[in-house]
Amino acid sequence: MSDDPARPELRIVPGEPGKPDPVLRLAAFREAHPGVVIGAGTGYWQAVIPEPDGERVVTRYTLRALLDKLDELPGTGAGQ
């Protein structure tokens, strides 16, 4: 807990029941797929996935939606 009132305490965002927290999912995804670059912009999350002929860019409004989409893609899915 922060003693500085100007700096709020950081907490993990609560997940949906039965689904892991998206921040924890992001950490696991980054560990499993170090070549995929994931970042946030103003109001969106984006992943840049290297491919043999260039790259694929996936953009979603929430981190959860981005990770759900990445789980669906070949080579970046949960079981990969």
N, C-alpha and C positions, 0 to 999 in steps of 0.2 A: 504494500500500500504506500502511496506517495504521501509525503508530508508537505509537499508544495501544493497549495490550493490552485495555483495557476496551471498545474499539470495534472490532469485527471488520471485516475487509475486505469490501466489497460486490463481488459478482460477478454476472454474468449467469447465469441458470439454463441448464444445457445443454439443448438441444432434442433432439427425437427425430431420428434419421437421416432426412434428406430433408425435414424440416420446419423452418421458421424458428423461432428462439427466441420464446417468447410475449411477452417484454418488448419485443422489437423489433417484433413484430406489433402490440402495443398502441400503441406510439408511432406507427406508420404509420396505424393505424385512427383514432386521435384526430386526427391531422392531416387525414385524408380526411373525417372526420365530426365536426366540432367541436360539433355540437348534441347528440351522444349523450354522456351522462354515465356513466362507468364508474368503479366504486369497489369496494373490498373491505370485507367485514364479518368477523365472527368465523367463519371456516371456509367462506366463500363469496365469490364475485365476482358483481357485479350491474351490469347496464346499464339505463339509463332512456332510451328512444328516444321523442322527440317524434313525435306523429302528429296528423293534422288534427282528430281527435275526442278528443284526450287524450294519453295516453302508453302505451307498452308497456314492461313490466318483464320482463327476462330474468335468471334467476339460475342459476348453475352452481357446482359445488364447486371447479373449477379455472379458472384464467385461460385455459388452452388450450381447454377445453371451451366456455367462454363465447365466445371468439373464433371457434371453429368454428361455433357456433350463429348468431352474428351474420353470418358469411359466407353462411349459408343464407337469411337473411331478405331480402325484397325491399327495395331501397333502402339496405341496409347491407352488401351482399355485396362480395366481393373485387374484382369487376370494376366496381363502381359508382363 
